[in-house]
Amino acid sequence: MSTFDEHCAESQETFGKDFSEVHHWLDEFAGTPEYGFRHRKKRHHEAGIRLVEEMFGEAAAMAARQHIIADLKQEGWTEKDHFPQDETDYVRMGLF
């Protein structure tokens, strides 16, 4: 799993800003009793990116997409695969 610091460093390198608030928001449920490491289904999808854009702006949405893609790739996802649209789609794809 990419760490918070790794996500921030990648954003800093790509976008010139670390977008720490975005990375915290995306991973807010990580390690909680209810979700543990299955937190990604909550916000790691297109609907989550749209929420980031509403809350933090367009540049933040690009950082969110980068974060999500990095995490999806760790699950075996490739850019040729379907991008999850929402929580239901994420689970349907077998990506808990």
JOJO-V121291 format. One record per residue. SS is DSSP state (H for helix, E for strand, C for the rest). PHI is phi in degrees with one decimal (* if undefined). Layout:
BEGIN
ss:SS phi:PHI
ss:SS phi:PHI
END
This chain:
BEGIN
ss:C phi:*
ss:C phi:-66.4
ss:C phi:-86.2
ss:H phi:-54.5
ss:H phi:-62.3
ss:H phi:-66.4
ss:H phi:-62.2
ss:H phi:-63.7
ss:H phi:-63.7
ss:H phi:-64.5
ss:H phi:-65.2
ss:H phi:-58.6
ss:H phi:-67.1
ss:H phi:-82.1
ss:H phi:-112.4
ss:C phi:79.6
ss:C phi:-150.8
ss:C phi:-81.8
ss:C phi:51.2
ss:H phi:-57.3
ss:H phi:-63.1
ss:H phi:-69.2
ss:H phi:-65.2
ss:H phi:-62.9
ss:H phi:-63.5
ss:H phi:-59.8
ss:C phi:-103.3
ss:C phi:-54.8
ss:C phi:-90.2
ss:C phi:-61.9
ss:C phi:77.3
ss:C phi:-75.0
ss:C phi:-55.8
ss:C phi:-72.2
ss:C phi:-115.8
ss:H phi:54.7
ss:H phi:-91.3
ss:H phi:-96.9
ss:C phi:-72.5
ss:H phi:-61.8
ss:H phi:-61.5
ss:H phi:-70.3
ss:H phi:-142.0
ss:C phi:-91.0
ss:C phi:-163.0
ss:H phi:-59.0
ss:H phi:-62.1
ss:H phi:-65.2
ss:H phi:-63.3
ss:H phi:-62.5
ss:H phi:-65.8
ss:H phi:-58.9
ss:H phi:-61.9
ss:H phi:-63.4
ss:H phi:-84.1
ss:H phi:-121.9
ss:C phi:108.3
ss:H phi:-63.4
ss:H phi:-63.5
ss:H phi:-64.5
ss:H phi:-63.3
ss:H phi:-66.2
ss:H phi:-66.2
ss:H phi:-63.2
ss:H phi:-60.6
ss:H phi:-60.4
ss:H phi:-58.9
ss:H phi:-64.2
ss:H phi:-62.4
ss:H phi:-59.2
ss:H phi:-70.5
ss:H phi:-61.2
ss:H phi:-61.9
ss:H phi:-69.1
ss:C phi:-89.3
ss:C phi:98.2
ss:C phi:-70.3
ss:C phi:-123.6
ss:C phi:-68.8
ss:C phi:-81.2
ss:C phi:-79.1
ss:C phi:-60.3
ss:C phi:-87.5
ss:C phi:-60.3
ss:C phi:-92.5
ss:C phi:-160.9
ss:H phi:-60.5
ss:H phi:-61.6
ss:H phi:-63.6
ss:H phi:-58.0
ss:H phi:-68.0
ss:H phi:-57.7
ss:C phi:-76.1
ss:C phi:82.8
ss:C phi:-104.8
ss:C phi:-62.4
END
